[in-house]
Amino acid sequence: MSQLSQEDKDIILNSIRDIPDFPKKGIIFKDISTLLNNPKALNTLMKHLEDRYREYNLDYIAGIDARGFIFGSILADRLNIGFVPVRKKGKLPYTTVAEKYALEYGFDEVEIHIDAFDHKKDARVLLIDDLIATGGTAKAGANLINKVNAHCVECCFIAELTFLNGKECIDSPVYSVLEF
């Protein structure tokens, strides 16, 4: 399993911009758009993920709407496997399975196509997103994967806000490239 060197970690870390008081006062938003437009940082990250997951015998990558689509699609291409979107309610055109999750004030819902993994019985799936905070969206995504007869082998995040303990609510193993 690939370990990220401190030099490579610094390349990725230094490409992420902090935006104070967004979306509300007191929050420091981790902006990955600066990572995405930095070819060296993006390639460093994706090379690390490719090396890490090459031996996992994955069948699919599932990416959470919307930034998980970016990293998930690139990684799926590099591993020569399929990509499956986990989308916000009402965005997928075919029959779906849904999972609700709690927000700070209310609930939201994500969906996956009911036949997302039908090409492979008991498909091995990696769930990926840019950030894990409280873990609600990731837990819902992992539950959806398991609901449609696949197996979420791990949840991967580019960054984790460790003080929120989001990974504690997820039943699958969790890997975070960076921790804040």
N, C-alpha and C positions, 0 to 999 in steps of 0.2 A: 504494500500500500504506500502510495506516494506521500512523502512529508514535504510541506512547504518550507523552503529555507527562509531565514530571517530577511535576506536580501529581497527575495521574491515577495514576501509578505509586505515589506516596506514599499515596494513598487505599487502593489495593489492598494495598500492603505493610503499612500500619499496621493493616489488618483481620485479619492473620494472626498468630495467637498462637504464641509459642514455649513448648514444654513441655520443660523440662530432664529428662534422665535417663529418657526414654521412647522406645522400649519397654525400653531397658536403659541402665545407667549410662554416661555419656559422650556420649550422643546427644541432640541438641536437635531435638525433633520439631516440624515445621511444621504446626500445626493449622489446617486450612481451614474448620472448622465455624464459626469466628467471621467468616470471609469470607462464608459462605453465609447467615448470619443478619443481615448488614449490607446492607440494600437498596441503599444508595448505592455501596458497594464492589462488590457483585455486578453491579449495572447498569453501573458504569464498566468492569469487566472484560469483560462480555458485549458491550457497545457497541463496545469496542476490537476484540474478536475478530470481531464481525459486520462491522465496517468493513474489517478486514484480509482476511477471506476472501470478501467479496462478489464480487470480481473473479476468483476462482480457478476459476470454472465447476465447482464441486464437484457431485457427484451424491449423495454420502452423507457423513455423519460417522460414524466408528466410535469408540466409547468403551470404554476399558478398565475392567473390573470393579474397583471399584464407583464410585469418585469420578469417573471419566471419563464415567460414565453421566449424571451431573448436568450437567456443563458441555456434554457432547456433545448431550444432548437439547435443552437451551436453545438452543444454537447452531444445531442442525438446524432447530428451529422458526423461529428468526429468519431463516434463509436459505431456508426453505420447501423443504427437502430431507429425505430419509430418514435415520433413525438406525439403526445396527446395533451390537448389543452384542458385545464380545469378553469372554467369560466364563471363569471358572475351570472346570477340568475337571469334567464331570458335571452342569452347571447348565442346559445348553440341551436342549430337548426333541426336537429333530429330528436328522437326520444331520449330523455335524460333521466338520471338519478340525481337527487339533490341532497344537500346536507346543510343545515342551519348552524350558525355559530354566533356566539355572543360578541357584541361590541361594547365599548364603554357605555354607550347610551342606546341600547336596542339590540337588534339582530341583523345579520346579513346571511346570504345564502350563496353557495357555489354549486356548480353542476358539472357532470361529465356525461358523455354519450354512453348509453346503456351497453353498446357494443364496442366500446373503445379498445378493448384488449382481446376481442374474439378471434384474432388471428393466431393466438397462442394460449393454450390451456395453462392455467396457473401462472400467468405471466409475471416475471420479476420486474418491478417498476421502481425507479428512483423518482421521488418527488422533489422538485427544485423551486426555489424562490429567491428573491434578492435579500430579504430580511426577515428574521423572526423576532417578534416583540412579545406579545402575550401568548402567541401560539394558536389562537382560535382558527385562523384560516388554514394553517398547516394541518391541524388536527382534522378539520373537516375534509381537506384534500386527501389525506391518508385514509380516512374512513371511506371516502368515495371509491378509492382504488380497491380497497378490500371488499366493498359492497358489490362491485361488478366482477367478482371472482378472479381478481389478480392479487398480487402480494406486494405491499409497499415495503421494500427491503431497507430503505433508508430515506430520510428527509435531509436535503442539503440546502444550506443557506450561505450566501456570500457574507452576510454579517448577522451577528446575534447581539441583541441588547440583553446582556446576561442578567442585569438587575431586575428584569421583568419575569424571569424564570419561565419563559414560554415553552421551552423544551420539556418541562416537567409534565405537561398535559398530553404529550404525544406518545402513543404506544409504540411507534417504530423508533429505531435508533436515529439519532440526530448528529449531523456533522455540520459545523460552521467553519468557514475559512477564516473569518475575522471575528473577534469578540470585542464588544465595547461595554 
